[in-house]
Amino acid sequence: MKKIILLLCFSLLGCQTISEKIDDASDKEEKNLNKFLNGSEYNLKSFMGRPDKIDFKEGSNNRYYIYESKKLNIKCERIFEINYKNKVVGYSSKNCF
């Protein structure tokens, strides 16, 4: 019985550690992407390179620069919204760590 309780405790601690690492990586990602907010399209492209895709949404004059990569077979996607003044006005990040 003690072995089961001990294994359960280690399992829960391991999950907590993984969760903390994911949270830390997400915070770091957000801080990095925040640097581009209100910056120029030129600065974004200078740092990130040419986007993999450029998307236009119906009813919007903004462009969406999409950067894709893979790490550990997990697809990472970063999307930056560029307004008519060529400024970064928004971003999103999915599965990037």
C-alpha positions as CSV (number, residue, x, y, z in Angstrom):
1,M,0.0,0.0,0.0
2,K,2.8,2.4,0.8
3,K,4.4,1.7,-2.6
4,I,1.2,2.7,-4.3
5,I,0.9,5.9,-2.4
6,L,4.5,6.7,-3.0
7,L,4.2,6.0,-6.8
8,L,1.1,8.2,-6.9
9,C,2.9,11.1,-5.2
10,F,5.8,10.8,-7.7
11,S,3.4,10.7,-10.6
12,L,1.6,13.9,-9.4
13,L,4.9,15.7,-8.8
14,G,6.1,14.8,-12.3
15,C,3.0,16.1,-13.9
16,Q,3.3,19.3,-11.9
17,T,6.9,19.8,-13.0
18,I,5.9,19.3,-16.7
19,S,3.0,21.7,-16.3
20,E,5.4,24.3,-14.8
21,K,7.9,23.9,-17.7
22,I,5.1,24.4,-20.2
23,D,3.9,27.5,-18.3
24,D,7.5,28.9,-18.3
25,A,7.9,28.2,-22.0
26,S,4.6,29.9,-22.8
27,D,5.6,32.9,-20.7
28,K,8.9,33.2,-22.5
29,E,7.2,32.8,-25.9
30,E,4.8,35.6,-25.0
31,K,7.6,37.9,-23.9
32,N,9.5,37.3,-27.1
33,L,6.4,38.0,-29.3
34,N,5.4,41.1,-27.3
35,K,8.6,42.8,-28.5
36,F,7.2,43.0,-32.0
37,L,3.9,44.5,-30.9
38,N,3.5,48.1,-32.4
39,G,6.8,47.6,-34.2
40,S,7.4,47.8,-37.9
41,E,6.8,45.0,-40.4
42,Y,10.4,45.5,-41.5
43,N,11.7,44.7,-38.0
44,L,9.5,41.6,-37.8
45,K,10.8,40.3,-41.2
46,S,14.4,41.2,-40.3
47,F,14.2,39.0,-37.2
48,M,11.7,36.2,-38.3
49,G,12.5,36.1,-42.0
50,R,10.1,35.9,-44.8
51,P,6.7,34.5,-43.7
52,D,5.7,31.0,-44.8
53,K,2.2,32.4,-45.8
54,I,0.5,35.7,-46.0
55,D,-3.3,35.7,-45.4
56,F,-6.0,38.3,-45.9
57,K,-9.3,38.1,-44.0
58,E,-12.5,39.2,-45.6
59,G,-13.6,42.6,-44.4
60,S,-10.2,43.5,-43.1
61,N,-7.4,45.6,-44.6
62,N,-4.8,43.9,-42.4
63,R,-2.4,41.2,-43.5
64,Y,-1.6,38.1,-41.5
65,Y,2.0,36.8,-41.6
66,I,2.1,33.1,-40.8
67,Y,5.3,31.5,-39.6
68,E,5.4,27.7,-39.3
69,S,8.0,25.3,-37.9
70,K,8.2,21.9,-36.4
71,K,9.9,20.8,-33.2
72,L,9.6,17.2,-31.9
73,N,7.1,16.6,-34.7
74,I,4.8,19.2,-33.2
75,K,3.7,22.0,-35.6
76,C,4.3,25.5,-34.3
77,E,2.4,28.4,-35.8
78,R,2.9,32.1,-35.1
79,I,0.6,34.6,-36.7
80,F,1.3,38.3,-36.8
81,E,-1.3,40.9,-37.8
82,I,0.0,43.8,-39.8
83,N,-2.1,47.0,-40.3
84,Y,-2.2,49.4,-43.3
85,K,0.6,51.5,-41.6
86,N,2.9,48.4,-41.7
87,K,2.8,48.0,-37.9
88,V,2.4,44.8,-36.0
89,V,-1.0,45.2,-34.2
90,G,-1.5,41.6,-32.9
91,Y,-0.1,38.1,-32.8
92,S,-1.0,34.6,-31.8
93,S,1.1,31.5,-31.1
94,K,0.1,27.9,-31.1
95,N,2.2,24.9,-29.9
96,C,5.4,27.0,-29.8
97,F,7.8,26.3,-27.0
